[in-house]
């Protein structure tokens, strides 16, 4: 296709060879962007896979990431092209990385900018001295080795460049939003949902995005689109939206009820104390039902939390723990017993937070000193399959709470029989 007056206009004017991605020189990116516009389905599939590997490598972003953003945004806005929802999802990934890191409270862009500015201003020698002290404070030899490895990997310039590239990609996507707002009214519901999802990560644009997201609630008939707009509105809005969103708690579609409860859990409640309690109780009930479901609740098209509604519901219940601590912990513990592998990670993290609030300075107390609900959670953790316990991510979650990091040790701690 000719590249004049197309989404690829200006592609050859970018110095791709002077930019880097995960594998070095980014001179392969323009060819991959061209392939995204190809008629050949397989060529598009391979190009998208390659871009997720080089300009978004395991969540990392690079100088070439921001450079690719305008072309991806124009592709998403071009109604003659296929796969536009995929390009919107890639834009969201380039902007924020993996969204689980920002849920359930939403993206703290002010904190992100402040953290980068603070790191930029620091003396690398001071940071290395802090690493040395951190290593010395390790509780045991195993933890010391892990900390020594992280200290050895510290490279100030490389870390600063990576942080600059991540924020640079975010700002590049933010700059394209005005051209993407109209996609909330696109003929393709997957494009509408992906656009609503993208808008969830730009709270500074709420003055423009929020009225559009709220309009979706009135105008769209697709449950997943409405659900996505609800969650996004909850992530960029404030407590003034509570009354507007409450009616969706009784929607006919389960995914819409979940989305309303998710948004309201994040926003909190306003108004009279009785109304606040009622809204929170209904939200907690909806989330608890999903978190405790025996089967993994599938919902094609939901992009938040990688489509893991149980994990997102469990995380959202931690926001209501001050009002419904027992109900929330019971539901999340029930749900944890039905999970395995990576699906266990967010549920276990939420359950531990609900059970213990924060890690104790001296590790866990004796098992018989725990409450009945805390004991039940520990036994549930010890009952998860051995495959789940082989994941380092899972072991790190329980380690943060001072709990045994091996399944057998957890079962001994809980007084459970060995298998």
matplotlib code that plots the C-alpha trace (Angstrom):
import matplotlib.pyplot as plt

x = [0.0, 1.2, 2.2, 1.2, -1.9, -2.1, -1.5, 2.1, 2.7, 6.1, 7.3, 10.5, 11.3, 11.9, 15.5, 14.6, 18.3, 19.1, 16.5, 16.6, 14.2, 14.6, 17.0, 19.0, 18.6, 15.0, 15.3, 13.0, 10.0, 8.9, 8.6, 6.5, 4.3, 3.8, 2.8, 0.1, -1.6, -1.2, -4.2, -2.4, -3.7, -0.6, 1.6, -0.4, -0.3, 3.5, 4.1, 1.9, 3.7, 7.1, 6.1, 5.0, 8.4, 10.6, 8.9, 7.0, 9.3, 7.8, 6.4, 9.4, 9.4, 12.2, 12.9, 11.4, 8.2, 7.2, 8.2, 5.8, 2.8, 1.6, 1.4, -0.4, -2.9, -3.6, -4.1, -6.6, -8.5, -8.5, -11.8, -10.6, -8.0, -8.7, -7.5, -7.9, -8.9, -5.5, -3.7, -5.6, -4.6, -1.0, -1.2, -2.5, 0.3, 2.9, 1.5, 1.3, 2.8, 0.8, -2.4, -2.4, 0.3, -2.2, -5.3, -7.6, -6.9, -5.9, -2.8, -1.0, 0.5, 1.6, 3.4, 5.0, 6.4, 7.5, 9.3, 11.2, 12.2, 13.5, 15.5, 16.9, 18.1, 19.9, 23.6, 24.1, 26.6, 23.9, 21.7, 24.5, 25.1, 21.4, 21.6, 24.6, 22.6, 19.6, 21.8, 23.2, 19.7, 18.6, 16.9, 18.6, 21.2, 18.6, 17.2, 20.7, 21.6, 18.5, 19.4, 23.0, 21.9, 19.6, 22.4, 24.8, 22.3, 21.8, 23.0, 21.9, 22.2, 20.4, 17.6, 17.2, 17.0, 14.4, 12.3, 12.5, 11.4, 8.4, 7.1, 8.0, 5.8, 3.0, 3.2, 3.2, 0.0, -1.6, -0.8, -2.8, -6.0, -7.8, -7.7, -9.1, -12.0, -14.4, -13.7, -16.1, -18.8, -17.1, -19.3, -17.1, -17.9, -14.4, -12.9, -15.4, -14.4, -10.7, -11.0, -12.9, -10.2, -7.4, -9.0, -8.9, -5.2, -5.2, -6.8, -5.4, -7.6, -10.8, -12.3, -12.5, -12.8, -15.2, -18.3, -17.7, -17.4, -20.7, -22.4, -21.5, -23.5, -26.6, -26.0, -24.3, -26.1, -23.1, -22.6, -18.9, -18.6, -20.8, -18.9, -15.6, -16.8, -18.1, -14.7, -12.8, -15.1, -14.5, -10.7, -10.6, -13.6, -14.2, -16.9, -19.3, -20.0, -21.4, -25.1, -24.7, -23.2, -25.3, -28.2, -25.9, -25.5, -28.9, -28.3, -29.4, -26.0, -23.5, -20.5, -22.2, -23.0, -19.4, -18.2, -20.4, -19.3, -15.7, -16.1, -18.0, -15.5, -12.7, -14.7, -16.1, -19.6, -21.0, -24.3, -26.0, -24.5, -27.3, -27.1, -23.3, -23.6, -26.3, -24.3, -21.1, -22.9, -24.4, -21.0, -19.3, -21.9, -21.5, -17.7, -17.8, -20.1, -17.7, -14.5, -16.0, -17.3, -16.3, -15.6, -13.3, -15.7, -15.0, -16.0, -14.7, -13.8, -13.0, -9.5, -8.9, -6.6, -6.0, -9.6, -9.2, -12.4, -11.9, -8.5, -9.8, -12.8, -10.5, -8.3, -11.4, -12.7, -9.5, -10.9, -14.0, -12.2, -12.8, -16.5, -16.9, -13.7, -15.1, -17.4, -14.5, -12.0, -14.5, -15.3, -11.7, -10.6, -13.4, -12.2, -8.6, -9.5, -10.8, -7.6, -4.3, -1.2, -1.0, -4.7, -3.9, -1.4, -3.8, -6.3, -3.7, -2.3, -5.7, -6.6, -3.4, -4.0, -7.5, -6.4, -3.4, -3.6, 0.2, 3.1, 4.3, 7.9, 8.7, 6.9, 3.6, 2.5, 1.9, -0.8, -3.1, -2.8, -4.5, -8.1, -10.4, -10.5, -6.8, -6.3, -8.7, -6.7, -3.4, -4.9, -6.3, -2.8, -1.4, -4.0, -3.2, -1.5, 2.2, 2.3, 1.1, 3.8, 6.5, 5.9, 8.4, 5.8, 3.5, 6.3, 7.3, 3.7, 3.7, 7.2, 6.2, 3.9, 6.6, 4.9, 6.7, 7.7, 7.3, 4.1, 5.3, 6.5, 3.1, 1.3, 3.5, 2.8, -0.9, -0.7, -1.9, -0.8, 2.0, 1.2]
y = [0.0, 3.5, 5.3, 8.8, 9.9, 6.5, 5.5, 4.9, 8.4, 9.6, 6.1, 6.5, 9.8, 8.2, 7.3, 3.7, 2.6, 5.2, 3.9, 0.8, -1.9, -5.1, -6.7, -3.6, -1.6, -0.9, -1.0, -4.0, -2.0, -0.2, -3.4, -4.9, -1.8, -2.1, -5.8, -4.7, -3.1, -6.1, -8.1, -11.3, -12.5, -14.5, -11.5, -9.3, -12.0, -12.4, -8.6, -8.1, -10.9, -9.4, -6.0, -7.4, -9.0, -6.0, -2.7, -4.3, -7.0, -8.6, -5.3, -3.2, -0.2, 1.4, 4.5, 2.7, 2.2, 5.8, 6.2, 3.5, 5.0, 7.5, 4.9, 2.4, 5.1, 6.0, 2.4, 2.0, 5.1, 3.9, 2.0, 0.3, -1.8, -5.0, -5.9, -2.3, -3.5, -5.3, -2.1, -0.2, -3.0, -2.6, 1.1, 0.5, -1.9, 0.5, 3.2, 1.4, -2.1, -4.8, -3.3, -5.6, -3.3, -0.4, -2.2, -1.9, 1.8, 3.0, 4.7, 7.2, 9.3, 12.0, 9.5, 8.0, 11.3, 12.2, 8.9, 9.4, 12.9, 11.8, 9.0, 11.3, 13.7, 11.1, 10.3, 6.7, 6.2, 6.9, 4.4, 1.8, 2.5, 1.8, -1.5, -2.4, -1.7, -3.6, -6.7, -6.6, -6.4, -9.7, -12.1, -15.2, -16.5, -17.3, -13.8, -12.4, -14.1, -12.7, -9.2, -9.6, -10.6, -7.5, -5.3, -6.7, -6.0, -2.4, 0.0, 3.6, 4.8, 1.8, 2.0, 5.7, 5.1, 2.4, 4.6, 7.5, 5.2, 4.0, 7.4, 8.5, 5.8, 6.8, 10.5, 9.4, 7.5, 10.3, 12.7, 10.5, 10.3, 13.3, 11.3, 8.2, 9.5, 9.0, 5.3, 5.0, 5.2, 2.8, 0.2, -2.6, -3.4, -4.8, -1.4, 0.4, -1.8, -1.5, 2.3, 2.5, 0.3, 2.6, 5.6, 4.1, 4.9, 8.6, 10.3, 13.7, 13.5, 12.8, 16.1, 14.9, 11.2, 10.8, 12.5, 10.2, 7.1, 8.0, 8.5, 4.9, 3.7, 5.3, 4.6, 1.2, -2.1, -4.5, -5.7, -5.9, -2.4, -1.0, -3.0, -1.7, 1.9, 1.4, 0.2, 2.9, 5.6, 4.3, 4.4, 8.0, 9.5, 10.5, 9.8, 12.1, 9.3, 7.0, 7.9, 7.7, 4.2, 2.6, 1.6, -0.7, -3.0, -4.5, -4.9, -8.1, -9.0, -10.4, -8.7, -5.3, -5.9, -6.9, -3.8, -1.5, -3.1, -2.8, 0.9, 1.6, -0.3, 1.9, 5.2, 4.6, 5.9, 9.3, 10.7, 9.7, 7.1, 4.6, 5.1, 4.6, 1.4, 0.1, 0.8, -0.7, -3.8, -4.5, -3.9, -6.2, -8.9, -8.8, -9.0, -11.7, -13.9, -13.7, -14.1, -17.2, -18.9, -22.5, -22.3, -19.7, -17.0, -16.4, -13.3, -12.9, -9.3, -8.0, -6.6, -5.6, -7.8, -10.0, -11.0, -12.5, -11.3, -13.4, -11.9, -8.4, -9.0, -10.2, -7.2, -4.9, -6.5, -5.3, -1.8, -2.7, -4.6, -1.9, -2.3, -6.0, -7.7, -11.2, -11.4, -10.3, -12.8, -15.7, -15.0, -14.6, -17.7, -19.7, -18.5, -19.3, -22.9, -23.1, -21.7, -23.0, -21.7, -18.0, -17.6, -18.1, -15.2, -12.2, -14.1, -15.3, -11.7, -10.3, -13.0, -12.4, -8.7, -9.2, -11.7, -10.0, -6.3, -6.0, -8.4, -8.7, -7.7, -11.1, -13.4, -15.2, -16.1, -19.7, -21.3, -21.8, -18.0, -17.2, -16.5, -19.1, -17.3, -16.8, -20.5, -21.4, -19.3, -21.0, -24.4, -23.3, -22.2, -25.5, -27.4, -25.7, -28.1, -28.7, -27.1, -23.8, -23.9, -24.4, -20.8, -18.4, -15.6, -17.5, -18.3, -14.6, -13.6, -15.8, -14.9, -11.2, -12.2, -14.1, -17.4, -20.7, -20.7, -24.4, -26.3, -29.0, -26.3, -24.5, -27.8, -28.4, -24.9, -25.5, -29.0, -30.6, -34.2, -34.6, -36.0]
z = [0.0, -0.7, 2.5, 1.5, 3.5, 5.3, 8.9, 7.8, 6.5, 7.8, 8.7, 6.7, 8.3, 11.7, 12.4, 13.4, 13.2, 15.8, 18.2, 20.4, 21.5, 23.5, 21.0, 20.0, 16.8, 16.0, 12.2, 12.0, 13.5, 10.3, 8.5, 11.3, 11.3, 7.6, 8.0, 10.5, 7.5, 5.3, 3.9, 4.9, 8.3, 9.1, 8.3, 10.7, 13.4, 13.1, 13.1, 16.2, 18.0, 17.1, 18.4, 21.7, 21.9, 20.9, 21.9, 24.8, 26.0, 29.1, 30.0, 29.3, 27.0, 24.9, 22.9, 19.8, 21.8, 21.8, 18.2, 17.1, 19.0, 16.4, 13.7, 15.9, 16.9, 13.2, 12.4, 15.2, 13.9, 10.3, 9.8, 6.7, 8.6, 10.5, 14.0, 15.3, 18.8, 18.9, 18.2, 20.9, 23.3, 22.3, 22.9, 26.4, 27.1, 25.8, 28.0, 31.4, 31.1, 32.8, 34.2, 37.4, 38.7, 38.8, 40.0, 41.9, 42.7, 39.2, 37.8, 40.0, 37.2, 39.6, 41.8, 38.7, 37.6, 41.1, 41.5, 38.2, 39.0, 42.4, 40.9, 38.3, 40.9, 43.1, 43.4, 42.2, 45.0, 47.5, 46.0, 46.0, 49.7, 50.3, 48.5, 50.6, 53.8, 52.4, 51.8, 55.3, 56.7, 55.1, 57.5, 56.3, 53.8, 51.1, 51.2, 51.3, 48.1, 46.4, 47.6, 46.5, 43.0, 42.8, 44.0, 41.4, 38.7, 39.6, 36.8, 37.4, 33.8, 32.4, 35.0, 34.3, 30.6, 31.1, 33.4, 30.9, 28.1, 30.0, 30.8, 27.3, 25.9, 28.2, 27.2, 23.5, 23.9, 25.9, 23.0, 20.6, 22.7, 21.1, 17.8, 19.5, 21.5, 18.5, 18.6, 21.5, 18.9, 16.4, 14.6, 15.9, 19.6, 20.2, 19.1, 21.4, 24.4, 23.7, 23.5, 26.8, 28.3, 27.0, 28.5, 32.0, 32.3, 31.7, 34.8, 33.6, 30.6, 32.6, 31.7, 28.1, 28.5, 31.4, 29.8, 26.8, 28.9, 30.7, 27.3, 26.5, 29.5, 27.9, 24.3, 24.0, 24.0, 24.2, 27.8, 27.6, 26.2, 29.0, 31.6, 30.3, 30.3, 33.9, 35.2, 33.3, 34.6, 38.1, 37.5, 36.2, 38.1, 41.7, 44.3, 42.7, 40.2, 42.9, 42.4, 38.6, 38.6, 41.4, 39.2, 37.2, 40.3, 39.4, 35.6, 34.0, 32.7, 35.3, 33.7, 34.0, 37.7, 38.3, 36.5, 38.5, 41.8, 40.8, 39.9, 43.1, 45.3, 43.9, 44.2, 47.7, 48.5, 49.2, 50.6, 53.8, 55.9, 55.3, 51.5, 51.7, 53.6, 51.3, 48.1, 49.6, 50.8, 47.4, 45.7, 48.2, 47.7, 43.9, 44.1, 46.8, 44.7, 41.8, 43.9, 45.6, 42.4, 42.2, 38.4, 36.8, 35.6, 31.9, 30.1, 26.6, 25.8, 29.3, 29.1, 32.7, 34.7, 31.7, 31.8, 35.2, 36.8, 40.0, 40.6, 40.0, 42.2, 45.0, 44.7, 44.7, 47.9, 49.7, 49.2, 51.2, 54.0, 56.5, 56.2, 55.4, 56.6, 57.4, 54.3, 52.0, 53.5, 53.4, 49.7, 48.6, 50.6, 48.9, 45.5, 46.3, 46.9, 43.3, 41.7, 40.6, 38.9, 38.0, 38.6, 42.3, 42.5, 42.8, 44.9, 47.4, 47.6, 48.3, 50.8, 52.8, 52.9, 54.1, 56.7, 58.1, 57.0, 56.9, 57.5, 61.1, 61.9, 63.3, 60.9, 61.6, 65.1, 66.2, 64.2, 67.3, 67.9, 64.6, 64.2, 62.8, 59.4, 59.3, 60.0, 57.3, 54.8, 55.8, 55.4, 52.0, 50.9, 52.1, 50.1, 46.8, 44.3, 44.1, 40.7, 42.1, 44.7, 42.1, 40.8, 42.2, 42.0, 44.4, 46.8, 46.8, 47.7, 50.8, 51.7, 51.9, 54.8, 56.6, 55.8, 54.8, 51.2, 50.5, 50.4, 52.9, 55.4, 55.1, 55.8, 58.8, 60.1, 59.8, 61.4, 58.1, 57.2, 54.8, 51.3]

ax = plt.figure().add_subplot(projection="3d")
ax.plot(x, y, z, "-o")
ax.set_aspect("equal")
plt.show()
